[in-house]
Amino acid sequence: MQWDATEHAGFTSGVPWLPVNPNHTWLNAKSQVDDPGSIFAYYRTLIRLRHQMPIFAAGDFEPVMAGDAAVWAYIRRTDTQRMLVLANCGREAREIRLPGWEGATLLLANMAGTGAAARSPSAALAGWEARIYLAGSAGPLSSALSESCLSGLG
């Protein structure tokens, strides 16, 4: 783990048996903690959503686009909500067409500047892009939370 920008990335004060990646000066845990657009912040948001919204851990699970090696997609359902998770695990953009999700709320995205196109799950998904949509009653979360989840992250 690259902990910080110091020599040997904060891993040891001795001589490491493996070389430290030169990117440790800018890609390290310490630099991620206060960056609202970092992977650390994204995971923190995912953890917060999982604690605040039962649909993240409960409900029926249905794979979508299971035959596509690059796109990981699934729907989770409870009695009052549906959640769609889309992740393009490939380098190339992918066109996604999923009817029945019109009007769903974009809850979280990992790409900055996703913009209005990402508001619909039937759109181009950039390489390495992930999005989470919510449909149905929002329960304890409001659209304000959705906006706070998206700020700085996409």
N, C-alpha and C positions, 0 to 999 in steps of 0.2 A: 504494500500500500504506500502510495506517495503521500505522505502526511503534510509536507510543506515544501517551500522552495530552498531550504538549506541544503548543504552538501549531503549527499546520500538520501535526500528527500525526507529527512527526519526519521528514517527507518532505524538507523543505528549510528552510534558515535564511532564505531569501529570501521573496519573495512568490509563492505558487503561481499559475499561470495558471488553474487550476480550483479552485473552493471545496472546502474540506475538509468532509466529512460531520460534522455535530455529534455523531454517536455515537462519534467517535474517542476521546473521553474514557474510554469503557468497552469499546469494541470495537476492539482493536488487538493487534498481534503480541505486544508485551511482556506484556499482561495474560493472554494465553493460555498462555504457556510454563510457568508453575508451577501452572496450574489443571488438576487431573486430570479434570475434566468438560468440558474445552474441545474445540473442533474440532481444535486442534493435537494434543492428547493422543490423540484418536481416530485421526487420521492416523498418528501415531507408532506406535500399536498395530497399525494395518493394515500398516505397513511392517515392523514386527517379525514379524508373522505371515507375511508374504510371504517373509521371509528364513528363518524357522524351519520352514515347512510347504510342501513342494513343490507341494501341490495348489493353492495360490494362483496359481501360474504355469504349471503343467503339467497335463496330462490333457485328457480330452475335454470339450467345451463344448456344452451343450444349452440353448437358450432355453426359457423356461417363460412361459406367459401372453403370448406375443408379440403377440397382438391387443389387449392392454390398453394404452392410451396412458398411463395413470397409474402402472402397476406395472411396474417393471423387475425381472425375475427370471430366474435361470439356475442350472443345475446344472453342476458341474465334477466329473469322475470320474477316479480313478486306479484301479489294480488293487486297492487296499485301502481306499480312502476315497471318500465322496461329500460334496460341499459344496453347500449351497443358499444362494444370495444373494437376498434379497428387499429391494426398496426401493420405498416408496410415494412417488412424486414429485408427489403431489397433496395438496391441502389436506384433502380428506375422508377419513375412515377407510375402509378396504377390508377386506372379509371374504376371507380366503385359505383355500382348501381344497386341500391337497396330500397325498393318501394316500401311504403308503409312507415317511413321515418320522417315524413314531412312535418315540420313544426317541432321536431325534437330540439332540445337545448344542447348546445355544445358545452359540455361541462369542463373538459380539460383537453388541452392540446400541447404537444411538445415543441412545435415549431413556432418561432416568433413570426409575427406578421401573417398569420394564417388568413386573416381577413374574412370577408363575407362569404367567400367560396366554401370555407370550411364549416359554415353554419349548417350546411346540408351534408348528410353522409353520402349522398349521391353526387360525388365530385371527384376530382383528381386528388389522389393521396400521394404526396411527394415521397421520394426515397427516404427511408428511415423515419417517416412521420407516423405518429400515433394520435388517436383522438378517442374521446369517450363522450357519448351522447346519452341524454336522459329524456325519456318520454313518460307521460303520466303525471300524477300528482307529485309535486316536489317534496312533500312532507316537510320536515323541519328546515330544509334548505330553500333559499329563495334564489331568484335570478341574480341577486347581488352577490351571493356566494359563488355562483357560476362565473360572474365577472371577476371576482377576486381570485379565483382559481386560474383564470386565463391571464390575468395581468402579469406581465413579465415572462410568461411561459409560452404564449402563442396566441 
